[in-house]
Amino acid sequence: MQKDKAGASRELQLLKEKMISSGYRLTNQRIDIAKWALETHEHFSVDDLLFSFRKKGTKLSTATAYRVMQMLLELGFLIEHDFGKGQKFFEHIIGHPHHEHFICDNCGGVSEFSSGKIDEIKKDISKKYNFHITNHSLCFFGTCDKCKK
């Protein structure tokens, strides 16, 4: 998995401040999990997180991993995706522009894209229905180029 330690350091400081102001205790385990998540620039599952920690010989329970992911979601540092693979995937969003996803039905590959047209549609819908949109998730399922061949 791709890591960005410099960016994650700034994000981690912001997270610590937000944890304190939201009443969360700064435990070493929470910080270690958050640091891993903020350094990971790919979609990841709780299984990926657990595997990484256990590979390093660090004990981490599944329940704790899910609780910390929930905290990071609530604090606005992660978003959760359902790519139709039977498990939830996460990605951190601080400092990253919003994007959409293509999911290959054959190989399960996930690729990202941005489109100004989708942003325009979102604005039009928001105005038409007098609805303030705070976030959205859009996934297109189909067949990637590699699997078409």
N, C-alpha and C positions, 0 to 999 in steps of 0.2 A: 504494500500500500504506500502511496505517495505521502510524504511527510513535509511539513513546513514549520520548523521549530521557531523561527523568528516571529512570524505572524501569530503563531499560537501563543507565544509569550505575552504579546500585547493583549490578545483575546483573553488569556487566562487571568491577567490582572483585572480586566473589566468584569470577568465572571466572578472573581473573588469579591469585588466591591458589590456586585449585584446580589451575590449569595448573602453577604452580611446584611445588606439593606432589606433583604427579603426574609431574614430570620433563619437562614440555614447555617449550620455549624460548618466551619472549614476543617473537615477531617482530612487526614493524609490520603485515605482511600478515595474519597470524593475528588480530591485534587488530582490524584494520579489518573483516575478514569477520565475526568474532564480534559486533562492535558492530552491524553491519548486521542480522545475524540476530536479535539481542536487541531491536533497535528495531522489528522487523517483527512486527506483531500479526495476521498472517494466515498461512495455509498458503502455503508457497513451495517452489519447486523450485530445483535448482542452476541451471537455465536462467534463472530469475527473478533469482537472485543475479548470474550472469554478465552478464545484460543490464543490470542496474542499474550494475554497476561499469564496464562498457564504455561506457555512456551518459555517465558522468562522465569518460570518458577514462582510466580506471584499468585498467592491464593486470592480468589475472588468468587463469591457465590453468585449464582444466576439471579437470585432475588435482589442482591445489592446492585448488580449491573443494571437491571431493569429500573430500580428506584432512582439511580443516578441519571439514567437516560430520561426518565420522566421529569426529574428536576431540571435538566438541561433544556427540555422541551418547554416547560413552564416558564423558564427564565428567558426564552427566546434565542437560545444559542444553537439549537438544533431544530430541524424539521423531520417529520416522519413520513415515509413513503410506503405504499403497498404496491409492489411491482408484480403482484400476482404469483409470487413464488412460495406462498405459504408462510412467510415471515415478514416482519417489518424491517425496513431499512432506514438508516438515519444519515443525515449529512449536516455539517455545521454551515451556518448561513451568514455569520458575521463577516462583513467585508467581501461577500460574494454576491454578484448580481442574480436576480431571480432568473430561473430558466425552466424549461420544460424537458420532458423525457420521451425517448423512443425506447421501447422494450421489445426485443426479438422473442417471438413465441417459440422459436426453434432452439436457439442456443442460450437464451436468457440474458443476452448482453443488454446493457443499458448505456445509451448515449444521450448527451445533453445538447440542447439547442435553445436559442433565444429568437424571438420574432417580434418585431415592432407591431405587426398586424394583430397579434394576440393581445398586446397591450392596448391597442386601439379598441378592439372588441370589448375588452374588460372595462375601459372607460365608458364606452357607449352603453353597455349593459347597466353599469352602475348608475349612469345618468337616467336612462330610460325607466328603470325600476326603483329609482330613488333609494339605492342600497349602497352603503359604504363598504366596499370590499377591502378587507385587511390582508388577505392572503388567498392564494388559490394553488391548486395542484392539477397539472394536466399531463396525462400520459397517453401516448399513442402506442398501440400494440400492433405488431405486424412482423415482417421478415426483413432482416438486415441484408446488406449487400453480400456478405460472406456466405450466408445461408441460401441466398437465391441462386448462387452459382452451382 
